[in-house]
Amino acid sequence: MKRRDFLKTAGLAVGSLALSGCGRAGKAAKRPNIIFIMSDDHAAQAMGCYASKINKTPNLDRIASEGMRFNNCFCTNSICTPSRATVLTGKYSHKNGCLTLSDKFDGAQQTFPKLLQTAGYHTAMVGKWHLKTEPTGFDYWNVLPGQGKYFDPDMTEMGVKKEYKGYVTDIITDLALDFLKNRPKDKPFCLCYHHKAPHDEWEFDPKYANLYKDVDIPEPENLFDGYHNRGNAVKRVTQKIGMRHTLFQKETGHLRGRERKKQQYQIYLKKYLRCVASIDDNVGRVLDYLGKSGLKDDTLVIYTSDQGFFLGEHGLYDKRFMYEESLRMPFVVRYPRRIKPGSVNDDIILNVDFAETLLDYAGVAVPGDMQGRSLRPLLEGKTPGDWRASMYYRYWMHGAHFNVPAHFGVRTREHKLIYYYGLPLNAKGTKGGPTPPEWELFDLKKDPMEMNNVYDDPAYADVVRKLKIELIKLRRQLEDDNDGVAITLR
């Protein structure tokens, strides 16, 4: 019997204080404290533990080396507000109401912090919220308005606006540490510690100004991708390094062609990586506090980002696409009582699984309307036999930013099928008119950099048919198939 079914059958109340098992010394383990750390736009390929060729992140790597690194963690909608809503609710965008950046999160709905709070956890949210409504389900919250500023940011503490002096990554960490030091000591806690960085426009702390100053950041192999074997969708977009966009116009306006792209790449990456360095240092402060205060063994620590990000791959920056760099999220977890140090997992996991995982470890029944699965078996080295072999993705904001078209698709271990279906019937959050529908298929084993669309290759006809059937099945199971977008088999 699955854990969720067992909990329902047993009729456990949401507030049940089930023990999570025995510690390594044989003692009954407490309900774990939880620190859920999330940055904004931090690509996995900019973390040392993911074999980064461009930077080092020793403190983030500590979480992985002392716990588990997931190599195939994906988001279900690669854009900030929708991803954050999915993390909170354990539901896909079409179920939690946040399809686009313009949507306001309905704070009345069920979230994992509310369930933990009801179960006796002391809950807090500090840093970037980006959901257009005030946080709910938290005993304490202090958040940036919207995107927030990198320097001297305004923040809203429990409904009251305050101004802070300094650099935002340091300030958010100071507030997180203040919460940890002043929390009630008779309750387990859940702290959502969320960074603004490294979101554009990548304003770094001046103390990192010389970091990478005399270094040429290695370029991705496909920085100069010509999109020769791709569909028209990526050819039309404007999120390309080397274009005359405003972020780097001052520094590169005098350059042309290949030289402009190379220079823009270096400026972009150095700014980005300096922001990441600040995150790494500050996460180290929190990890050090846990060690010195005796909380390390009893605290489940997660580090992730709200989605992936292009760092020059395909000549792009930003996210949105279902391509690997945008789709893939970093996800590392440490919990010494239950997770083997230095472990690695290659199963497909999603941001829709995070809420269920935290509830499971807290001994709280997972509501039946959540759409993910707890990662606890995977974290403890036991992948269930019925674990997912595919995942469903959907981006809704047709043409709204960088001219990226709306699309959905399915990814398995070996292939990825993407359908750019044109202007959606529900045009909320969209811009511009319809675009011709088109498909892309990538063989991820032979072509991991996704350089060759093989959708029209007769050798892949059976693969196309099987993936379309899988895509139809996932859309039906997740109840996202009532939009009038038809998928025809061939």
N, C-alpha and C positions, 0 to 999 in steps of 0.2 A: 504494500500500500504506500502511495506517495505521502510525503510528509504533510502536504497541504490537506489531502483527503483525511489523513489521520486526525489532524487538529480539528477539522470540521466535525468529524464523526464523534470525537471526544467531547465536543461542545465546549472547548476552552474559551473563556472570556478573553477579550482583548487585553485586559490587565493582568492576566495570569502570570505568575512569577516563576515560570518553568526554569529549572537549572539547565545550563548549556552543556553539562557533562563534567568530567573530571579533569583536573589539571595534570601536568606531567608528574607531579609529586604524589598523585593519587588523592588529593584533596578535592572536595566539591568546588567547582569554579563558580565565581560570582557572575552575575550578569555583566558583560563587558561594558566598560565605558566606550564611547565611540567618538572619534575625531574624523570627520569627513572633509578632506581638503580638496578643493576644486579650484583650478585656475581657469582662465579664459583664453582659449585658442592656443594652448600649449600642445604642440605636436609631439607625438611619441618619438619621432626621429631626432628630437632635440633633448633627449635624456640619455645619459651615459648607459644606463642599464638596458636600453634598447639599441645598443651598439651605435650610438651617435658618432658620426665622423666630424662633427662641427663644434661640439662643446662637451663639458663635463658637469655633472650634477651629483656630487658626492653625497649630499644629504638625502635627496630623493632616492638615490641608489641604495641608501641604508634601508629604506622601507622594503625594497625588493630583496636585498641580500638577507634581511632578517625575516622575510616573509615570502610572498609569492608574487611573481610577475605574470600577467596575462598577456599573451602575444596577439590574441585575436579578439580584442574588445572593440565593439563598433557602436556608433550612435544610430538612432533610427530616423533622425532628421537633423542634418548638420548645420544648425543655426542656434544662436544663444538661447533666446527665450523658450522656444519649443523644447530644447534639450533639458533645460533646467526644470521645466514643468514635468517632463517625463521622469527625471530623477526623483522628484518629490512624490509623484503619484504612482509610479510603477505602471503607467499607462502610456500608450502611443498618443501622438499629437491629436488625432481625430477623436480620441476619447477624453483627453484632459482639457480640450478647448483651446490650446495654444498651437496653432498651425504655423503662424508667422510671427515676425518681430512686432507687428502692430497689435497683436492680441494681448489682452489683459488676463492675467492668471486669476481664476476664481478661487479666492482664498477660503471659501466655504467648503470646498471639496476635501475629500479624504487625502491625507498625506502621511508619510512615514513619521515626521516629527510629531504630528498630532497623536498618532497611535502610541508612540514611545512616551509622550507626555502623559497620556492617560494611564499608561502602564507603570508610571512612577519615575520616569527619567526626568532629569533637569535638563532642559533643552535650550540651545542658543544658536543664533544665526548672526555671524559677523562678517562684513565685507560686501562683496558684490551680490546683489539680489536679482536685479534686471528683469522683474516680472510685472512692473507697472502698478502693483497693488501692495499694500503693507503686508509684511510677513504675518502668518498665523501659525499657531501650534508651537510657539517658542516662549519660554519663560523670560528670555532676554533676547533682544535683537538690536543691532546697530548696523545700518546698511547704507551703501552709497545710493544716491538718487540716480536712476538710469545707469549710464555708463560710468559716471563719476569722473573725478579728475585725478591725474597722477600726483599733482603737487597741491598741498594745502586744501585737501578735499572737504567739502561739506558732507556730513553724514546725518542720518536720521536715527536717533536713539529712542526707541520706544515711543515714536511719534513726535519727538522734539528735534528740531534741526540744530546741529552743532557744527562748528568749523574746527578743523584740526590742522596743525602746522606740521609740515614735513612731507615725507615721501609715502605714498599710499600703501605700498607693500609693507613697510615698517609699521605704519599706523595700524593696519588691520591685524598684524601679528601682535602688537602691543595690546590691542583690545582682546584678542583671543587669549593671551596669557593672563590678562586681568580677570577674565571670566574664569579660567582654570584655577587661579589662586583664590578667588573669592566665592567659588561655588559652594552650595551646601555639601557638606562632607558625608551626609548620611544617605545620599542618593547616587545612583549611577548617572552619568551625564552623557549627552549627545551634543557635540559642538560641530556645527557646520561653519567651517573656516574657509572663506571663499575669496580668492584674489581677483583683482581687476586685470593685472598683468597676465600674459604679455599681449593684451589686446592693442590694436592700433590706436593711437599713432606711435606707439612704442617709445614713450618718453622714459628714459632710464635715469636712475639715481646718479648724480654727478660723480659719486665716488667710484663708479664703474666706467668712467669716461675713457680710461686708457686700456680697458679690457679689449683685447683683439685689435688694438690700435695699429700695430705693425704686423698683423696676421692677415693672410688671404684666406677667407673662409672657403673650404672646398665646395665646388659647384656640383649640383646633382647632374647625373649623366644626361638627363633630358631637359636641362635648362633651356636649350635652344630647339625644343620640340617644334617641328613644323606642322604637326597634326595631319600628316599626309594620309594616314590609314585610320582616321577617326571620322566620326559623324560631324555634322555642321554645328552642333550645339557648342562644343568647345572652341570652334573657330570663330564664333560670333561674340564670345564673352570679352569683357573689358578688364578683367582682373589680371592682366598680364604684365609681368615685369618687363620694362623697356618701353612701355607706352608713356605718353606725356601726361601722366596723372599728377595731381597736385602734390602728393606726398614727397616726391623727389625732384620736382621741377627746378627748384633753386640750385640744387647740387649738380644736376645732370642735363639741364636745358641746353647746354652748349654741345652736347655729345649727340651722336647719331648711331642708329642701327645696333650692331653687335656690341660696340663699346659702351653704349648707353645702357644696354641690358646688363652687362657685366658690372658696371659701376652701381647701378641701382640695386642689383643683387647684394653687393657687398655692404652698401649703406643699410639696406633693409635687414639683412641677417645680423649685422653687428648691433643695431638698435634692439632687435628682437632678443638676441642672446644675452644682452646686458640686462634686460628685464627678467629673463629667466634666471640669471645668476642671483638676482635679488630674491626671487622666490625661493631658490634653493637655500640660500643663507638663512632666510627667515623660517623656513620649514625646519631647518636644523635647530633653531632656537626652541621651537616647540618640542622636537624630539628630545633635546637635551633636558628640557624641563620635565618631561615624562620620566626620564631616567633618574634624575636627581630627586624627584618627589616620590619615587617608589610606585609610580603608576604604569610603568611600561608593560608589565606582564598582564595587567588587567584591562588594557586599552586596545581596542581594535582601531587601527589607523589605516585610512584609505587615502591614496593620492590619485587624482584623475584630472581631466580637463572636460569642459562642456562639449567638446567635439575635437576633431583633428584640425589640421591646418596645412596648407601648401607652403613649403619653404623653398620655392623655386622649381619644384618638380613640375614638369610640363610647362615650364616658364610661368607658373602661376603663383599668386599669393591668395589669401583669404581661404574660404571653405566652400560649402553648399553642395558641391558635386558629390556623386557617389564614388568617385575615384578613391583609391586606397588612402592617400594622405589626408583627405578630408573626412573620410569615413571612420578611420581607425583612431581610437582613443587610447592614451596611456592609462593603465590601471594596475596599480601595485598595492598590496595589502599586507599589513603586519598585525599579527595577534599571537604572541609567543605561546599562549596556552594551547592553541589549537592548530596553528599553521607551521609547517616545517620550514625552517630557514632555507633560503636559496632555492625554493621550489619554483617551477615554471609550468604554466598550463597553456595548451594550444587549442582548447575548445572554443567554439564561438559563443561569446557572451555579449550582452547588450546593456545599454544604460537603463533599459526598462527592467533590468534584474536587480538594480542596486537597492531599491526600497525593500524588496522581499528579503534580500540578504541580511540587511540590518535588523529587520523585524525577527527573522529566524534566530539570529544570534542573541537577540534580546529576550527570546522566549515568548514572543507575541505572535498570536495567530495571524497568518497572512490572509487578508480579505480575498474572497473568491473572484472579485472583479479586477484585481490586478492582473496584468498580462505577461509579466515576466516570471522567472523562476529564481529561487534562492541559489546563490553560488556556494553555499556552505559545503555541500558534498565535494565540489571541485577544490575548494580551498583546503579541504582535509584529505585530498588525494584520492577521491572515489568518484569518478565520473559516472553518473547513472547511464544505464544502457539505452535509455530513450532520450538522451540529451539531443538538443537541436542540431541538425545537420545543415541548416540554411537560415538566413535571416532576411527580413523585409525592411526596405528603406523607402522613405518618401520625402521629397522636398517640394513645398507647395508654392513658393513665392515666385511665380512665373514672371521673369523679366524685371522684378522689382529692384534688384541690385546687380550691377555688373552684367546685366542682360542674361543671367543664368536662367534657362527654361525650367519649368516644373518637370519633375520626373519621379518615377519609382522604379524599383528593381529588386532582384533577389541575388544574394551571394551565398555560394557554398564554399567548401574548402578548395575546390578546383576551378570554379567558373564564376563569372559575374555577368548578369544580363540586366541591361538598363533600358527603360522605355521613356523617351522624351515625348510625352503624349500631346503636346501642344497646349493651347490655352485651356485651363480646366473649366468645367461648367460652373464651379464655385470660384469666382474670380477674385475673392477676397485676398487682399494683400498683393495683388498682381499689378503689372504695369505693361502697357503696350498691347499689341494684338497677338493673334494666334501665330504659331510657328508650325511648320510641317512636322508631323510625327516621324520619329526615327528610332531605330534600335541600335544598341551596341552590345557586343558580346566579347568578353575577354577570357582567354585561357590563362588563369593565374599561375599555373605550374610552368608553362612554356614562356609566358609573357608577364612576369610579375610587375613590370613597370607600366603595363597597360598601354602599349604603343601600337597595337595592331587589332583593329576591330574585325573579328572573324564571323560576324553575324551572317554575312552572305556567302561564306565559304561552304560549299556542299558537304565537306567533310564533317561539319558541325551541325548538320540538319537535325540529327537525332538529339543532340545536346540542346539545341534551341527549343525543340518541342518539349523535352522533359522539363526544362527550366520554366517555360511558359506555364506548363501544368502546375509546377510547384508555386509559381507566382500567383496563379489563380487561386490555388488552395490556401496560401497564406493570407491573401486579401480577404477571402471568405472567412477564414478562421478568426481573423482580427477584426472583422466587420468593417472593412474599409473598401468594400466593393460596390457601394451604392452611389457612386459618383458619375455613372454613365460612361466611364472609360472602358472600352471593350478591348479584349485581348483575343486575337484570332490565332489559332494554331495553323501551322503549315507543315 
